[in-house]
Amino acid sequence: MSQFGVQVFARAPVPGACKTRLMPVYGAAGAAQWHRNLVRIALHTALQLETAVELWCAPDTRHPFFRSLHRQHRIPLRPQRQGDLGTRMIHALNHAQSRTPGPWLLIGTDCPALNPAHLQVAALQLARGADCVLQPASDGGFVLIGTNRPLPPQLLRGVDWSSGQEFKQSVQRIRGARLELALMETLWDVDHPQDVRRARQQKLLPPLNHAQRGVVSHRSYAGQRQIAAQSARHSPETAD
């Protein structure tokens, strides 16, 4: 399989402005800390592969958390452009295509169940000729989008983000543009306190006291994630 790149889409962990659905249980600062740990886990997932990794930051790259990740991992920081989520994602993917043509994947930071095997399978679908790949989330969104070519800038215009219809609407628009689409297995992401509990039970997130200190022991969780990677399905559906 040819080389591919991974873009991690992340928002600054500002208390009161991220992971708001977790705030009734964990408070503003606790929700922001869970967000930091989810970003670290997503980045760690991408960095386990020998591939190019970029961190796309909102609202910009100046937040100290982003700067600390840059210093630690020596990865490029890129600012997300203005516009809705679809506009920002397509811009990031096309920006990568303009620099290094080939398979590129874009992942969010809400899905600790996403592992390196999923990324490899998605990249393989693109290397085999699919124009796009999507990995749906159980809440109606998606956790991964990838492309093997520049996409129409308005491809995802009109998608109702955070509605539970994002995946369905995105599939309709991609098919409507006559692009070959590969679909991956459905994963779950972290939106609510019960999702945090589920992730902790599966050892995909650290214990709460570690989260409060901002510590994620990737070595402790590497074995569990390798087990999950081995169980990932390697025969995704392909949609014409």
C-alpha angles and dihedrals in degrees: 000000000000121000119274139188134230127213118198113206112208141165124216112267097243112166110244093017104069135053089009092169089064094052098087089063104027103025126231095293093045093049090050090051092052087051091054091052093048090052090050092050093049090049092047090052091055094043093056088074124072094243143104113285127192130183113217109201134204131237087002142312098268101090111113091233091060092045091052091052089050092052093046099046103022091229126150117261116212127183118237112237123239121271137068122320095267093052091049095048095048090047091052093048093046091047089057092046091053090056103035116011116213139066115348127176127200119200134182127223101240099082116076088168089070108099138179092268090061090053092050093050092049092050090048091056090053092046089053091057110275113141093211139011128200130189110200127217123223091241092063098266128092134247100203137031124179139178140194095199141025111290130215105272091230095045095118098031111136097025110142101233118207090015100107088245098084097105095045093047093045092052090051092051095046092049090045089058088055093243121150107246129199117200124208131204118285118260132186126239138200115266105128137038090258088058089055090052091049092050091049092049089053090046092241091123129041123250116281095254089056091047091053089055091046093242122143114180101207091179090057092053099037093090093051092048091049089054090050090048092055090054095052113117115247099197107072121181117261118215121201 
